Amino acid sequence: MNVVGPPSILLSNLTVAMLALAAYYLGVFIRKRAFPGPSSLSFRDQALLGIPFALAVVAAMGPVILKTMTDFTVLATFGVIIEQGMLLNETATERLRDLGTGNRG
């Protein structure tokens, strides 16, 4: 009797989703620690703001990740997700701040 069966598809998909979310927040962390902007928010605020953005980025990249799981191109896909985490949050906070103050430049 084989007790250890094939890996669960649900478990594999959850692992991929968690790795992608971790990659996004790694990008946020790198941006905050290594390249902070002059008026960037705290890491806590960026992490909270990043929740909807991270879900949008990971959902869009999900099919790509699943198609490239057996190839080295999955590293490039995770690199793109990290890059999105580095750029998207900072730009979004600047735009939201401009909308809040009425500056539309």
C-alpha positions in Angstrom: 0.0 0.0 0.0 1.4 3.4 -1.1 0.9 5.9 1.8 2.7 8.7 0.1 0.7 9.7 -3.0 1.3 12.3 -5.7 1.5 15.9 -4.4 -1.8 17.6 -4.1 -2.6 20.1 -6.9 -4.2 22.4 -4.3 -1.0 22.3 -2.2 1.1 23.0 -5.2 -1.1 26.0 -6.2 -1.1 27.4 -2.7 2.7 27.1 -2.5 3.1 28.9 -5.8 0.7 31.7 -4.7 2.6 32.1 -1.4 5.9 32.2 -3.2 4.6 34.9 -5.5 3.2 37.0 -2.7 6.5 36.6 -0.8 8.3 37.8 -4.0 6.1 40.8 -4.3 6.7 41.8 -0.6 10.4 41.1 -1.0 10.3 43.8 -3.7 8.5 46.2 -1.4 11.1 45.5 1.3 14.1 46.0 -1.1 12.6 49.3 -2.3 12.0 50.5 1.3 15.4 49.5 2.7 17.7 50.0 -0.3 16.1 52.7 -2.5 13.7 54.7 -0.3 12.0 57.7 -2.0 12.1 61.2 -0.5 8.5 61.0 0.7 7.9 57.2 0.9 5.5 55.8 3.5 6.6 53.5 6.3 7.0 49.8 5.6 3.9 49.0 7.5 1.8 51.4 5.5 3.3 50.2 2.2 2.6 46.6 3.2 -1.0 47.4 3.9 -1.4 49.3 0.7 0.3 46.5 -1.2 -2.3 43.9 -0.4 -4.7 44.8 -3.2 -1.8 45.5 -5.6 -0.1 42.2 -4.7 -3.3 40.3 -5.3 -3.7 41.9 -8.7 -0.1 41.3 -9.7 0.0 37.7 -8.5 -3.4 36.9 -10.1 -2.2 38.2 -13.4 1.1 36.3 -13.2 -0.5 33.1 -11.8 -1.0 31.3 -15.2 2.5 32.3 -16.3 4.0 30.8 -13.2 2.1 27.6 -13.5 3.1 27.2 -17.2 6.8 27.8 -16.4 7.2 25.8 -13.2 9.4 23.2 -14.7 11.7 25.6 -16.5 14.2 28.2 -15.3 12.0 30.9 -16.7 10.0 30.8 -13.5 12.9 32.7 -11.9 12.4 35.5 -14.5 8.7 35.5 -13.7 9.5 35.9 -10.0 11.9 38.6 -10.9 9.2 40.5 -12.6 7.0 40.1 -9.6 9.8 41.5 -7.3 10.2 44.4 -9.7 6.5 45.1 -9.6 6.7 45.2 -5.8 9.6 47.7 -6.0 7.9 50.1 -8.4 4.1 49.8 -8.0 3.7 50.7 -4.4 5.9 53.7 -4.4 4.2 55.1 -7.5 0.8 54.4 -6.2 1.5 56.2 -2.9 2.7 59.2 -4.8 -0.4 59.3 -7.0 -2.7 58.8 -4.1 -1.0 61.6 -2.2 -1.3 63.9 -5.2 -5.0 63.1 -5.5 -5.5 63.8 -1.8 -3.8 67.2 -1.9 -5.3 68.2 -5.2 -2.1 68.3 -7.2 -2.7 67.0 -10.7 0.6 67.6 -12.3 
